[in-house]
């Protein structure tokens, strides 16, 4: 829900809060009716894959910098 600046600053939030609450209530009802589809589990797995890929890429970049004559004790670009 979006309020005009005038309503926001004036504290006129009651209608927008009620509309948002009703909207969320309907979305929850539909989700309960639909049941678990496995979609969230797949989203979590994809997020995990991305994090692992990012870590591997970060480690390779750090290793390359250390091989290029950088002292690993000093670290480079946040690399230990």
PDB file of N, CA, C and O in Angstrom:
ATOM      1  N   UNK A   1       0.831  -1.167   0.000  1.00  0.00           N
ATOM      2  CA  UNK A   1       0.000   0.000   0.000  1.00  0.00           C
ATOM      3  C   UNK A   1       0.884   1.240   0.000  1.00  0.00           C
ATOM      4  O   UNK A   1       1.946   1.269   0.621  1.00  0.00           O
ATOM      5  N   UNK A   2       0.437   2.226  -0.685  1.00  0.00           N
ATOM      6  CA  UNK A   2       1.212   3.453  -0.770  1.00  0.00           C
ATOM      7  C   UNK A   2       0.346   4.622  -0.309  1.00  0.00           C
ATOM      8  O   UNK A   2      -0.815   4.750  -0.700  1.00  0.00           O
ATOM      9  N   UNK A   3       0.922   5.449   0.509  1.00  0.00           N
ATOM     10  CA  UNK A   3       0.233   6.633   1.007  1.00  0.00           C
ATOM     11  C   UNK A   3       0.799   7.873   0.351  1.00  0.00           C
ATOM     12  O   UNK A   3       1.975   7.928  -0.006  1.00  0.00           O
ATOM     13  N   UNK A   4      -0.060   8.869   0.199  1.00  0.00           N
ATOM     14  CA  UNK A   4       0.454  10.162  -0.260  1.00  0.00           C
ATOM     15  C   UNK A   4       1.311  10.735   0.858  1.00  0.00           C
ATOM     16  O   UNK A   4       1.167  10.358   2.021  1.00  0.00           O
ATOM     17  N   UNK A   5       2.177  11.622   0.506  1.00  0.00           N
ATOM     18  CA  UNK A   5       3.042  12.248   1.512  1.00  0.00           C
ATOM     19  C   UNK A   5       2.202  12.951   2.577  1.00  0.00           C
ATOM     20  O   UNK A   5       2.507  12.900   3.769  1.00  0.00           O
ATOM     21  N   UNK A   6       1.154  13.597   2.122  1.00  0.00           N
ATOM     22  CA  UNK A   6       0.274  14.327   3.046  1.00  0.00           C
ATOM     23  C   UNK A   6      -0.376  13.373   4.055  1.00  0.00           C
ATOM     24  O   UNK A   6      -0.412  13.666   5.250  1.00  0.00           O
ATOM     25  N   UNK A   7      -0.886  12.239   3.579  1.00  0.00           N
ATOM     26  CA  UNK A   7      -1.502  11.262   4.476  1.00  0.00           C
ATOM     27  C   UNK A   7      -0.466  10.637   5.411  1.00  0.00           C
ATOM     28  O   UNK A   7      -0.727  10.432   6.597  1.00  0.00           O
ATOM     29  N   UNK A   8       0.703  10.341   4.866  1.00  0.00           N
ATOM     30  CA  UNK A   8       1.760   9.745   5.690  1.00  0.00           C
ATOM     31  C   UNK A   8       2.153  10.682   6.822  1.00  0.00           C
ATOM     32  O   UNK A   8       2.169  10.291   7.989  1.00  0.00           O
ATOM     33  N   UNK A   9       2.466  11.912   6.470  1.00  0.00           N
ATOM     34  CA  UNK A   9       2.902  12.876   7.475  1.00  0.00           C
ATOM     35  C   UNK A   9       1.779  13.260   8.431  1.00  0.00           C
ATOM     36  O   UNK A   9       2.027  13.640   9.575  1.00  0.00           O
ATOM     37  N   UNK A  10       0.540  13.158   7.950  1.00  0.00           N
ATOM     38  CA  UNK A  10      -0.611  13.490   8.794  1.00  0.00           C
ATOM     39  C   UNK A  10      -1.046  12.333   9.677  1.00  0.00           C
ATOM     40  O   UNK A  10      -1.929  12.493  10.520  1.00  0.00           O
ATOM     41  N   UNK A  11      -0.433  11.169   9.492  1.00  0.00           N
ATOM     42  CA  UNK A  11      -0.779  10.019  10.314  1.00  0.00           C
ATOM     43  C   UNK A  11      -2.074   9.345   9.904  1.00  0.00           C
ATOM     44  O   UNK A  11      -2.668   8.606  10.689  1.00  0.00           O
ATOM     45  N   UNK A  12      -2.511   9.594   8.687  1.00  0.00           N
ATOM     46  CA  UNK A  12      -3.759   9.007   8.187  1.00  0.00           C
ATOM     47  C   UNK A  12      -3.481   7.639   7.574  1.00  0.00           C
ATOM     48  O   UNK A  12      -3.533   7.476   6.354  1.00  0.00           O
ATOM     49  N   UNK A  13      -3.190   6.671   8.411  1.00  0.00           N
ATOM     50  CA  UNK A  13      -2.748   5.368   7.951  1.00  0.00           C
ATOM     51  C   UNK A  13      -3.815   4.289   8.063  1.00  0.00           C
ATOM     52  O   UNK A  13      -3.673   3.227   7.457  1.00  0.00           O
ATOM     53  N   UNK A  14      -4.861   4.528   8.807  1.00  0.00           N
ATOM     54  CA  UNK A  14      -5.826   3.477   9.150  1.00  0.00           C
ATOM     55  C   UNK A  14      -6.378   2.750   7.922  1.00  0.00           C
ATOM     56  O   UNK A  14      -6.417   1.520   7.905  1.00  0.00           O
ATOM     57  N   UNK A  15      -6.795   3.475   6.918  1.00  0.00           N
ATOM     58  CA  UNK A  15      -7.381   2.846   5.739  1.00  0.00           C
ATOM     59  C   UNK A  15      -6.351   1.995   5.000  1.00  0.00           C
ATOM     60  O   UNK A  15      -6.650   0.873   4.589  1.00  0.00           O
ATOM     61  N   UNK A  16      -5.150   2.520   4.832  1.00  0.00           N
ATOM     62  CA  UNK A  16      -4.104   1.773   4.122  1.00  0.00           C
ATOM     63  C   UNK A  16      -3.704   0.526   4.902  1.00  0.00           C
ATOM     64  O   UNK A  16      -3.480  -0.527   4.304  1.00  0.00           O
ATOM     65  N   UNK A  17      -3.610   0.626   6.215  1.00  0.00           N
ATOM     66  CA  UNK A  17      -3.251  -0.529   7.031  1.00  0.00           C
ATOM     67  C   UNK A  17      -4.336  -1.593   6.926  1.00  0.00           C
ATOM     68  O   UNK A  17      -4.029  -2.778   6.794  1.00  0.00           O
ATOM     69  N   UNK A  18      -5.582  -1.189   6.982  1.00  0.00           N
ATOM     70  CA  UNK A  18      -6.687  -2.137   6.866  1.00  0.00           C
ATOM     71  C   UNK A  18      -6.687  -2.820   5.498  1.00  0.00           C
ATOM     72  O   UNK A  18      -6.910  -4.028   5.408  1.00  0.00           O
ATOM     73  N   UNK A  19      -6.440  -2.059   4.441  1.00  0.00           N
ATOM     74  CA  UNK A  19      -6.398  -2.636   3.087  1.00  0.00           C
ATOM     75  C   UNK A  19      -5.251  -3.641   2.968  1.00  0.00           C
ATOM     76  O   UNK A  19      -5.423  -4.713   2.388  1.00  0.00           O
ATOM     77  N   UNK A  20      -4.097  -3.302   3.510  1.00  0.00           N
ATOM     78  CA  UNK A  20      -2.947  -4.203   3.461  1.00  0.00           C
ATOM     79  C   UNK A  20      -3.231  -5.476   4.253  1.00  0.00           C
ATOM     80  O   UNK A  20      -2.907  -6.573   3.797  1.00  0.00           O
ATOM     81  N   UNK A  21      -3.819  -5.343   5.406  1.00  0.00           N
ATOM     82  CA  UNK A  21      -4.148  -6.501   6.238  1.00  0.00           C
ATOM     83  C   UNK A  21      -5.125  -7.421   5.515  1.00  0.00           C
ATOM     84  O   UNK A  21      -4.943  -8.638   5.508  1.00  0.00           O
ATOM     85  N   UNK A  22      -6.161  -6.842   4.908  1.00  0.00           N
ATOM     86  CA  UNK A  22      -7.137  -7.651   4.159  1.00  0.00           C
ATOM     87  C   UNK A  22      -6.489  -8.334   2.965  1.00  0.00           C
ATOM     88  O   UNK A  22      -6.790  -9.490   2.668  1.00  0.00           O
ATOM     89  N   UNK A  23      -5.611  -7.630   2.290  1.00  0.00           N
ATOM     90  CA  UNK A  23      -4.914  -8.207   1.135  1.00  0.00           C
ATOM     91  C   UNK A  23      -4.038  -9.384   1.564  1.00  0.00           C
ATOM     92  O   UNK A  23      -4.034 -10.428   0.912  1.00  0.00           O
ATOM     93  N   UNK A  24      -3.306  -9.217   2.650  1.00  0.00           N
ATOM     94  CA  UNK A  24      -2.462 -10.289   3.161  1.00  0.00           C
ATOM     95  C   UNK A  24      -3.272 -11.470   3.636  1.00  0.00           C
ATOM     96  O   UNK A  24      -2.881 -12.619   3.430  1.00  0.00           O
ATOM     97  N   UNK A  25      -4.391 -11.202   4.264  1.00  0.00           N
ATOM     98  CA  UNK A  25      -5.269 -12.269   4.749  1.00  0.00           C
ATOM     99  C   UNK A  25      -5.768 -13.119   3.583  1.00  0.00           C
ATOM    100  O   UNK A  25      -5.813 -14.345   3.684  1.00  0.00           O
ATOM    101  N   UNK A  26      -6.139 -12.480   2.488  1.00  0.00           N
ATOM    102  CA  UNK A  26      -6.618 -13.213   1.312  1.00  0.00           C
ATOM    103  C   UNK A  26      -5.483 -14.031   0.688  1.00  0.00           C
ATOM    104  O   UNK A  26      -5.697 -15.169   0.270  1.00  0.00           O
ATOM    105  N   UNK A  27      -4.298 -13.466   0.624  1.00  0.00           N
ATOM    106  CA  UNK A  27      -3.154 -14.192   0.063  1.00  0.00           C
ATOM    107  C   UNK A  27      -2.835 -15.426   0.904  1.00  0.00           C
ATOM    108  O   UNK A  27      -2.526 -16.486   0.360  1.00  0.00           O
ATOM    109  N   UNK A  28      -2.908 -15.293   2.217  1.00  0.00           N
ATOM    110  CA  UNK A  28      -2.654 -16.436   3.091  1.00  0.00           C
ATOM    111  C   UNK A  28      -3.718 -17.507   2.919  1.00  0.00           C
ATOM    112  O   UNK A  28      -3.408 -18.698   2.920  1.00  0.00           O
ATOM    113  N   UNK A  29      -4.953 -17.100   2.773  1.00  0.00           N
ATOM    114  CA  UNK A  29      -6.037 -18.059   2.571  1.00  0.00           C
ATOM    115  C   UNK A  29      -5.803 -18.863   1.295  1.00  0.00           C
ATOM    116  O   UNK A  29      -5.972 -20.082   1.280  1.00  0.00           O
ATOM    117  N   UNK A  30      -5.416 -18.173   0.232  1.00  0.00           N
ATOM    118  CA  UNK A  30      -5.163 -18.860  -1.036  1.00  0.00           C
ATOM    119  C   UNK A  30      -3.972 -19.802  -0.930  1.00  0.00           C
ATOM    120  O   UNK A  30      -3.996 -20.896  -1.494  1.00  0.00           O
ATOM    121  N   UNK A  31      -2.945 -19.395  -0.222  1.00  0.00           N
ATOM    122  CA  UNK A  31      -1.762 -20.251  -0.045  1.00  0.00           C
ATOM    123  C   UNK A  31      -2.121 -21.510   0.737  1.00  0.00           C
ATOM    124  O   UNK A  31      -1.676 -22.605   0.393  1.00  0.00           O
ATOM    125  N   UNK A  32      -2.913 -21.358   1.772  1.00  0.00           N
ATOM    126  CA  UNK A  32      -3.341 -22.523   2.554  1.00  0.00           C
ATOM    127  C   UNK A  32      -4.179 -23.471   1.709  1.00  0.00           C
ATOM    128  O   UNK A  32      -4.068 -24.691   1.824  1.00  0.00           O
ATOM    129  N   UNK A  33      -5.015 -22.892   0.863  1.00  0.00           N
ATOM    130  CA  UNK A  33      -5.869 -23.703  -0.011  1.00  0.00           C
ATOM    131  C   UNK A  33      -5.012 -24.459  -1.033  1.00  0.00           C
ATOM    132  O   UNK A  33      -5.286 -25.620  -1.337  1.00  0.00           O
ATOM    133  N   UNK A  34      -3.986 -23.805  -1.556  1.00  0.00           N
ATOM    134  CA  UNK A  34      -3.096 -24.404  -2.549  1.00  0.00           C
ATOM    135  C   UNK A  34      -2.240 -25.501  -1.933  1.00  0.00           C
ATOM    136  O   UNK A  34      -1.999 -26.534  -2.558  1.00  0.00           O
ATOM    137  N   UNK A  35      -1.783 -25.276  -0.709  1.00  0.00           N
ATOM    138  CA  UNK A  35      -0.929 -26.249  -0.043  1.00  0.00           C
ATOM    139  C   UNK A  35       0.514 -26.109  -0.489  1.00  0.00           C
ATOM    140  O   UNK A  35       0.849 -25.245  -1.298  1.00  0.00           O
ATOM    141  N   UNK A  36       1.354 -26.962   0.044  1.00  0.00           N
ATOM    142  CA  UNK A  36       2.785 -26.934  -0.285  1.00  0.00           C
ATOM    143  C   UNK A  36       2.988 -27.482  -1.691  1.00  0.00           C
ATOM    144  O   UNK A  36       2.559 -28.591  -2.008  1.00  0.00           O
ATOM    145  N   UNK A  37       3.645 -26.688  -2.523  1.00  0.00           N
ATOM    146  CA  UNK A  37       3.868 -27.082  -3.914  1.00  0.00           C
ATOM    147  C   UNK A  37       5.307 -27.494  -4.181  1.00  0.00           C
ATOM    148  O   UNK A  37       5.622 -28.013  -5.251  1.00  0.00           O
ATOM    149  N   UNK A  38       6.183 -27.261  -3.203  1.00  0.00           N
ATOM    150  CA  UNK A  38       7.597 -27.540  -3.408  1.00  0.00           C
ATOM    151  C   UNK A  38       8.345 -26.354  -3.994  1.00  0.00           C
ATOM    152  O   UNK A  38       9.568 -26.387  -4.133  1.00  0.00           O
ATOM    153  N   UNK A  39       7.603 -25.303  -4.336  1.00  0.00           N
ATOM    154  CA  UNK A  39       8.228 -24.126  -4.945  1.00  0.00           C
ATOM    155  C   UNK A  39       9.237 -23.478  -3.995  1.00  0.00           C
ATOM    156  O   UNK A  39      10.339 -23.120  -4.412  1.00  0.00           O
ATOM    157  N   UNK A  40       8.870 -23.329  -2.739  1.00  0.00           N
ATOM    158  CA  UNK A  40       9.770 -22.678  -1.776  1.00  0.00           C
ATOM    159  C   UNK A  40      11.029 -23.511  -1.575  1.00  0.00           C
ATOM    160  O   UNK A  40      12.129 -22.968  -1.473  1.00  0.00           O
ATOM    161  N   UNK A  41      10.867 -24.823  -1.518  1.00  0.00           N
ATOM    162  CA  UNK A  41      12.034 -25.693  -1.355  1.00  0.00           C
ATOM    163  C   UNK A  41      13.000 -25.510  -2.523  1.00  0.00           C
ATOM    164  O   UNK A  41      14.214 -25.464  -2.322  1.00  0.00           O
ATOM    165  N   UNK A  42      12.479 -25.407  -3.720  1.00  0.00           N
ATOM    166  CA  UNK A  42      13.332 -25.199  -4.893  1.00  0.00           C
ATOM    167  C   UNK A  42      14.011 -23.832  -4.842  1.00  0.00           C
ATOM    168  O   UNK A  42      15.172 -23.701  -5.229  1.00  0.00           O
ATOM    169  N   UNK A  43      13.293 -22.818  -4.369  1.00  0.00           N
ATOM    170  CA  UNK A  43      13.891 -21.483  -4.240  1.00  0.00           C
ATOM    171  C   UNK A  43      15.052 -21.501  -3.245  1.00  0.00           C
ATOM    172  O   UNK A  43      16.085 -20.875  -3.483  1.00  0.00           O
ATOM    173  N   UNK A  44      14.885 -22.209  -2.145  1.00  0.00           N
ATOM    174  CA  UNK A  44      15.937 -22.300  -1.135  1.00  0.00           C
ATOM    175  C   UNK A  44      17.153 -23.027  -1.699  1.00  0.00           C
ATOM    176  O   UNK A  44      18.287 -22.612  -1.461  1.00  0.00           O
ATOM    177  N   UNK A  45      16.927 -24.104  -2.441  1.00  0.00           N
ATOM    178  CA  UNK A  45      18.035 -24.842  -3.048  1.00  0.00           C
ATOM    179  C   UNK A  45      18.788 -23.962  -4.037  1.00  0.00           C
ATOM    180  O   UNK A  45      20.018 -23.979  -4.073  1.00  0.00           O
ATOM    181  N   UNK A  46      18.060 -23.195  -4.838  1.00  0.00           N
ATOM    182  CA  UNK A  46      18.699 -22.306  -5.810  1.00  0.00           C
ATOM    183  C   UNK A  46      19.530 -21.239  -5.094  1.00  0.00           C
ATOM    184  O   UNK A  46      20.639 -20.925  -5.527  1.00  0.00           O
ATOM    185  N   UNK A  47      19.007 -20.685  -4.013  1.00  0.00           N
ATOM    186  CA  UNK A  47      19.749 -19.693  -3.256  1.00  0.00           C
ATOM    187  C   UNK A  47      21.028 -20.313  -2.701  1.00  0.00           C
ATOM    188  O   UNK A  47      22.089 -19.689  -2.733  1.00  0.00           O
ATOM    189  N   UNK A  48      20.929 -21.526  -2.198  1.00  0.00           N
ATOM    190  CA  UNK A  48      22.111 -22.219  -1.682  1.00  0.00           C
ATOM    191  C   UNK A  48      23.152 -22.438  -2.765  1.00  0.00           C
ATOM    192  O   UNK A  48      24.345 -22.251  -2.528  1.00  0.00           O
ATOM    193  N   UNK A  49      22.706 -22.839  -3.964  1.00  0.00           N
ATOM    194  CA  UNK A  49      23.640 -23.036  -5.084  1.00  0.00           C
ATOM    195  C   UNK A  49      24.361 -21.734  -5.419  1.00  0.00           C
ATOM    196  O   UNK A  49      25.567 -21.736  -5.670  1.00  0.00           O
ATOM    197  N   UNK A  50      23.627 -20.624  -5.424  1.00  0.00           N
ATOM    198  CA  UNK A  50      24.236 -19.324  -5.742  1.00  0.00           C
ATOM    199  C   UNK A  50      25.278 -18.928  -4.702  1.00  0.00           C
ATOM    200  O   UNK A  50      26.340 -18.411  -5.048  1.00  0.00           O
ATOM    201  N   UNK A  51      24.978 -19.166  -3.441  1.00  0.00           N
ATOM    202  CA  UNK A  51      25.929 -18.821  -2.378  1.00  0.00           C
ATOM    203  C   UNK A  51      27.204 -19.650  -2.525  1.00  0.00           C
ATOM    204  O   UNK A  51      28.310 -19.121  -2.413  1.00  0.00           O
ATOM    205  N   UNK A  52      27.046 -20.947  -2.774  1.00  0.00           N
ATOM    206  CA  UNK A  52      28.218 -21.819  -2.934  1.00  0.00           C
ATOM    207  C   UNK A  52      29.034 -21.377  -4.144  1.00  0.00           C
ATOM    208  O   UNK A  52      30.261 -21.311  -4.065  1.00  0.00           O
ATOM    209  N   UNK A  53      28.378 -21.075  -5.257  1.00  0.00           N
ATOM    210  CA  UNK A  53      29.101 -20.608  -6.458  1.00  0.00           C
ATOM    211  C   UNK A  53      29.867 -19.323  -6.151  1.00  0.00           C
ATOM    212  O   UNK A  53      31.012 -19.166  -6.575  1.00  0.00           O
ATOM    213  N   UNK A  54      29.239 -18.408  -5.418  1.00  0.00           N
ATOM    214  CA  UNK A  54      29.895 -17.144  -5.085  1.00  0.00           C
ATOM    215  C   UNK A  54      31.124 -17.396  -4.216  1.00  0.00           C
ATOM    216  O   UNK A  54      32.164 -16.773  -4.429  1.00  0.00           O
ATOM    217  N   UNK A  55      31.022 -18.287  -3.254  1.00  0.00           N
ATOM    218  CA  UNK A  55      32.156 -18.586  -2.378  1.00  0.00           C
ATOM    219  C   UNK A  55      33.306 -19.192  -3.177  1.00  0.00           C
ATOM    220  O   UNK A  55      34.462 -18.813  -2.992  1.00  0.00           O
ATOM    221  N   UNK A  56      32.987 -20.134  -4.065  1.00  0.00           N
ATOM    222  CA  UNK A  56      34.024 -20.766  -4.889  1.00  0.00           C
ATOM    223  C   UNK A  56      34.710 -19.717  -5.757  1.00  0.00           C
ATOM    224  O   UNK A  56      35.936 -19.696  -5.859  1.00  0.00           O
ATOM    225  N   UNK A  57      33.926 -18.856  -6.376  1.00  0.00           N
ATOM    226  CA  UNK A  57      34.499 -17.806  -7.222  1.00  0.00           C
ATOM    227  C   UNK A  57      35.390 -16.873  -6.395  1.00  0.00           C
ATOM    228  O   UNK A  57      36.479 -16.506  -6.835  1.00  0.00           O
ATOM    229  N   UNK A  58      34.940 -16.497  -5.223  1.00  0.00           N
ATOM    230  CA  UNK A  58      35.707 -15.613  -4.346  1.00  0.00           C
ATOM    231  C   UNK A  58      37.031 -16.269  -3.952  1.00  0.00           C
ATOM    232  O   UNK A  58      38.074 -15.615  -3.961  1.00  0.00           O
ATOM    233  N   UNK A  59      36.992 -17.556  -3.606  1.00  0.00           N
ATOM    234  CA  UNK A  59      38.220 -18.259  -3.220  1.00  0.00           C
ATOM    235  C   UNK A  59      39.202 -18.331  -4.388  1.00  0.00           C
ATOM    236  O   UNK A  59      40.404 -18.155  -4.192  1.00  0.00           O
ATOM    237  N   UNK A  60      38.702 -18.587  -5.604  1.00  0.00           N
ATOM    238  CA  UNK A  60      39.588 -18.642  -6.773  1.00  0.00           C
ATOM    239  C   UNK A  60      40.245 -17.296  -7.017  1.00  0.00           C
ATOM    240  O   UNK A  60      41.438 -17.226  -7.313  1.00  0.00           O
ATOM    241  N   UNK A  61      39.467 -16.226  -6.892  1.00  0.00           N
ATOM    242  CA  UNK A  61      40.040 -14.885  -7.093  1.00  0.00           C
ATOM    243  C   UNK A  61      41.110 -14.600  -6.054  1.00  0.00           C
ATOM    244  O   UNK A  61      42.155 -14.037  -6.381  1.00  0.00           O
ATOM    245  N   UNK A  62      40.866 -14.976  -4.820  1.00  0.00           N
ATOM    246  CA  UNK A  62      41.854 -14.778  -3.759  1.00  0.00           C
ATOM    247  C   UNK A  62      43.118 -15.584  -4.049  1.00  0.00           C
ATOM    248  O   UNK A  62      44.233 -15.089  -3.885  1.00  0.00           O
ATOM    249  N   UNK A  63      42.930 -16.831  -4.482  1.00  0.00           N
ATOM    250  CA  UNK A  63      44.074 -17.697  -4.777  1.00  0.00           C
ATOM    251  C   UNK A  63      44.888 -17.120  -5.926  1.00  0.00           C
ATOM    252  O   UNK A  63      46.118 -17.142  -5.886  1.00  0.00           O
ATOM    253  N   UNK A  64      44.211 -16.602  -6.954  1.00  0.00           N
ATOM    254  CA  UNK A  64      44.919 -16.009  -8.092  1.00  0.00           C
ATOM    255  C   UNK A  64      45.731 -14.802  -7.648  1.00  0.00           C
ATOM    256  O   UNK A  64      46.858 -14.617  -8.107  1.00  0.00           O
ATOM    257  N   UNK A  65      45.185 -13.986  -6.773  1.00  0.00           N
ATOM    258  CA  UNK A  65      45.902 -12.804  -6.302  1.00  0.00           C
ATOM    259  C   UNK A  65      47.117 -13.212  -5.484  1.00  0.00           C
ATOM    260  O   UNK A  65      48.167 -12.576  -5.572  1.00  0.00           O
ATOM    261  N   UNK A  66      46.982 -14.258  -4.697  1.00  0.00           N
ATOM    262  CA  UNK A  66      48.107 -14.715  -3.881  1.00  0.00           C
ATOM    263  C   UNK A  66      49.206 -15.285  -4.766  1.00  0.00           C
ATOM    264  O   UNK A  66      50.388 -15.111  -4.469  1.00  0.00           O
ATOM    265  N   UNK A  67      48.836 -15.963  -5.846  1.00  0.00           N
ATOM    266  CA  UNK A  67      49.813 -16.530  -6.776  1.00  0.00           C
ATOM    267  C   UNK A  67      50.548 -15.416  -7.508  1.00  0.00           C
ATOM    268  O   UNK A  67      51.710 -15.580  -7.881  1.00  0.00           O
ATOM    269  N   UNK A  68      49.885 -14.293  -7.714  1.00  0.00           N
ATOM    270  CA  UNK A  68      50.488 -13.168  -8.433  1.00  0.00           C
ATOM    271  C   UNK A  68      51.474 -12.382  -7.582  1.00  0.00           C
ATOM    272  O   UNK A  68      51.818 -11.251  -7.923  1.00  0.00           O
ATOM    273  N   UNK A  69      51.928 -12.959  -6.487  1.00  0.00           N
ATOM    274  CA  UNK A  69      52.960 -12.318  -5.686  1.00  0.00           C
ATOM    275  C   UNK A  69      52.449 -11.512  -4.519  1.00  0.00           C
ATOM    276  O   UNK A  69      53.214 -10.781  -3.891  1.00  0.00           O
ATOM    277  N   UNK A  70      51.184 -11.628  -4.218  1.00  0.00           N
ATOM    278  CA  UNK A  70      50.628 -10.897  -3.097  1.00  0.00           C
ATOM    279  C   UNK A  70      50.814 -11.739  -1.845  1.00  0.00           C
ATOM    280  O   UNK A  70      50.575 -12.946  -1.863  1.00  0.00           O
ATOM    281  N   UNK A  71      51.230 -11.120  -0.782  1.00  0.00           N
ATOM    282  CA  UNK A  71      51.462 -11.832   0.473  1.00  0.00           C
ATOM    283  C   UNK A  71      50.122 -12.258   1.061  1.00  0.00           C
ATOM    284  O   UNK A  71      49.296 -11.406   1.388  1.00  0.00           O
ATOM    285  N   UNK A  72      49.893 -13.566   1.199  1.00  0.00           N
ATOM    286  CA  UNK A  72      48.595 -14.025   1.718  1.00  0.00           C
ATOM    287  C   UNK A  72      48.358 -13.586   3.159  1.00  0.00           C
ATOM    288  O   UNK A  72      47.213 -13.551   3.610  1.00  0.00           O
ATOM    289  N   UNK A  73      49.431 -13.248   3.894  1.00  0.00           N
ATOM    290  CA  UNK A  73      49.251 -12.785   5.264  1.00  0.00           C
ATOM    291  C   UNK A  73      48.626 -11.398   5.301  1.00  0.00           C
ATOM    292  O   UNK A  73      47.913 -11.064   6.247  1.00  0.00           O
ATOM    293  N   UNK A  74      48.887 -10.589   4.280  1.00  0.00           N
ATOM    294  CA  UNK A  74      48.360  -9.236   4.236  1.00  0.00           C
ATOM    295  C   UNK A  74      46.914  -9.218   3.720  1.00  0.00           C
ATOM    296  O   UNK A  74      46.102  -8.395   4.143  1.00  0.00           O
ATOM    297  N   UNK A  75      46.618 -10.122   2.817  1.00  0.00           N
ATOM    298  CA  UNK A  75      45.281 -10.174   2.234  1.00  0.00           C
ATOM    299  C   UNK A  75      45.083  -9.092   1.188  1.00  0.00           C
ATOM    300  O   UNK A  75      45.739  -8.050   1.214  1.00  0.00           O
ATOM    301  N   UNK A  76      44.167  -9.359   0.268  1.00  0.00           N
ATOM    302  CA  UNK A  76      43.882  -8.409  -0.804  1.00  0.00           C
ATOM    303  C   UNK A  76      42.384  -8.406  -1.046  1.00  0.00           C
ATOM    304  O   UNK A  76      41.772  -9.467  -1.172  1.00  0.00           O
ATOM    305  N   UNK A  77      41.801  -7.247  -1.110  1.00  0.00           N
ATOM    306  CA  UNK A  77      40.390  -7.137  -1.436  1.00  0.00           C
ATOM    307  C   UNK A  77      39.483  -7.952  -0.528  1.00  0.00           C
ATOM    308  O   UNK A  77      38.477  -8.495  -0.986  1.00  0.00           O
ATOM    309  N   UNK A  78      39.817  -8.043   0.723  1.00  0.00           N
ATOM    310  CA  UNK A  78      39.000  -8.801   1.655  1.00  0.00           C
ATOM    311  C   UNK A  78      39.365 -10.267   1.732  1.00  0.00           C
ATOM    312  O   UNK A  78      38.745 -11.019   2.484  1.00  0.00           O
ATOM    313  N   UNK A  79      40.376 -10.694   0.957  1.00  0.00           N
ATOM    314  CA  UNK A  79      40.793 -12.094   0.995  1.00  0.00           C
ATOM    315  C   UNK A  79      41.710 -12.319   2.183  1.00  0.00           C
ATOM    316  O   UNK A  79      42.609 -11.518   2.441  1.00  0.00           O
ATOM    317  N   UNK A  80      41.485 -13.404   2.902  1.00  0.00           N
ATOM    318  CA  UNK A  80      42.369 -13.681   4.034  1.00  0.00           C
ATOM    319  C   UNK A  80      43.744 -14.131   3.556  1.00  0.00           C
ATOM    320  O   UNK A  80      44.622 -14.409   4.373  1.00  0.00           O
TER     321      UNK A  80
END
